[in-house]
Amino acid sequence: MNYHNWAALMKVMLQAHGLWEAVSHGGDGVDFTEDRMALEVSIEELIGCLKAVEERRGPSGSSSTAGLDLSV
């Protein structure tokens, strides 16, 4: 997935959870809990992308994520 597709997906996911405000305004005036929830959604998506890359590269260990614990 390229950056533009990922960014569009993240925007929609955060909007669906009512958390886009935490990102679009840099967190100004956003509740800390909402900010952390937005961060959690972002991290979960990133981990999913890293796992997909690792699976595509196979067990050769050549992945940039080799040795990382990507469990959620």
C-alpha positions, 0 to 999 in steps of 0.5 A: 500500500502506498502512502496516499492510499494509506493516508486516505484509509486512515482518514476514513477509519478515524472519521468512522470512529469520530477521531479525525478531529484529533488529527486534523487540528493537531490535537488543539482542544482535543480530549487526551482520551480521543487523542490516544484513541486516534493514535491507537487506530493509527498504530494498529493499522501500521502494524497490520501493514507491516505484517502484510509486508512481512508475509509477502516477503516470506520466511527468508528473514530479509524483511525490515521487520524481521525480529520485531514483535508485531503481535497486538 
